Amino acid sequence: MGKNFGRQGLDYLLIGCRAAMALTLAGAVLQATAQVVQAPLVILQPPAPEDFVQISAGLYHTCARKQNGKTYCWGYNEYGQVGTGEVRVWDRVSRRYVTLPVARPRLVVNTKQVAAGGFHTCAVGSDDRALCWGLNTSGQVGDASGNDHLPLPQAVADGRSFTALSGGVYGSCGTTTTGLFCWGNITNTTRPMQMIANTDFKGVSVGGQHACVVHTLDSSRAYCWGVNLQQQTGVDPAAWNGPVPFAFQSSLGQNTLALSAGINFTCADKGDGHVWCHGTNGWGELGAGDFTDTFQARRVGNGGLPLHGVAAGGNHACALDSSSRAWCWGNGNNGELGHGATAIASTPQAVAGGRTYRAVAAGYLHSCAIGTDNHIYCWGSNAQGQLGVGSAGSWNSTPMQAMDPID
């Protein structure tokens, strides 16, 4: 949930190209009455080794990765989900030992991709093997150990090579060269279980108790499965009573470029240049101007605002426009929409400050993004240090610059 990538090396070819996984370069063709004027050729430099290129938000923690693979996490660490080990102190009020939050980005491990889940984190290691850490009560770490939590990165059982991973609230999934695998509450297993041997399923995203994936050879159609009480799978509940088995066609349909599963809703970048969502909508999570749950995919902003790079969180979502500015919608009671207010919004709201961003991520009560200036900016609740500003507590309804990471 809530994961996103920044600009990669392919992004610097031409100004007219839009990357398929929601990474956009601003380009234009100016059309006159009898003449087409080409925009000038612009060569962009690939990311520098120390540039942040990916960010992912869990419920109360956040992780980000640099081009050189250095991966940092911060925030709530009660179950070791930050991955730096535990610092436990005696709390006089609760009369028990508690783990202190990590309020500043700290180096965890070198990875090729990181995915923050609910109370755990997974990553594709530098050797392509899966690593996970944090809460493991549902087997979401996937190491088959039976330990209830693991505060340092652990090798996922069976040693497969993964191309991408996704962490949900209590489950994880990943794609490999031999198919799609899941573990935790998605399969009720403590080690990866193969869902399908077909390697044409890509871009898996795990939510609360559901997951979705893109079938690249079926015109990039979205398929979902799992709990459907809030219509989060995009499958008509009248047509299927109970949890949806693997894998039914989602109403997101074809030409799905990238998926992001929130707790009880799902959003996608579509080939029409817009973001579409389905599922629960009590907080305006679908961004379509109302508060009605629906399995039918709704276009965010009713089509008036092209968006990409969507990140679905707890009860809100964020995305970038064609100018790389951030917009958020849904529950904003903790400032997680970043527009300077604490209120619900059923349509996209411009994040304050007018900065441009490479990628955005949505957690449960907070949001974070990679600025084009290579700083991390976060907004929303900071009760567990998830904004990365060096201390925990309170909230902020506009973006705050996170502290520089500690290697």
FENJOVEN-V670738 format. One line per field, one symbol per residue. ss: DSSP state (2 for helix, 1 for strand, 0 for the rest). burial: I if it has 24 or more other ideal C-beta (glycine too) atoms within 12 Angstrom, else O. Layout:
ss=???
burial=???
//
This chain:
ss=00111000222200000110001100001110000111000000000000011111100011111100011111100000000000011110000111100111111111111111000111111000111111100000000000001111111000001111111000111111001111110000111111110000111111000111111000001111110000000000000000011111100000011111100011111100001111100000000000000111111222200001111100011111000001111100000000000000111111000000111111000111111000011111100000000000001111111000010
burial=IIIIIIIIOOIOOOOOOIIIIIIIIIOOOOOOOOOOOOOOOOOIOOIOOOIIIIIIIIIIIIIIIIIOIIIIIIIIIIIIIIIIOIOOOOOOOOOOOOIIIIIIIIIIIIIIIIIIIIIIIIIIIOOIIIIIIIIIOIIIIIIIOOIOIIIIIIIIIOOIIIIIIIIIIIIIIIIIOOIIIIIIIIIOIIIIIIIIOOOOIIIIIIIIIIIIIIIIOOOIIIIIIIIIOIIIIIIOIOOOOOOIOIIIIIIIIIIIIIIIIIIIIIIIIIIOIIIIIIIIIIIIIIIIOOOOIIIIIIIIIOOOIIIIIIIIIIIIIIIIIIOIIIIIIIIIIIIIIIIOOIOIIIIIIIIIIOIIIIIIIIIIIIIIIIIIOIIIIIIIIIIIIIIIIOOIOOIIIIIIIIOOIOO
//
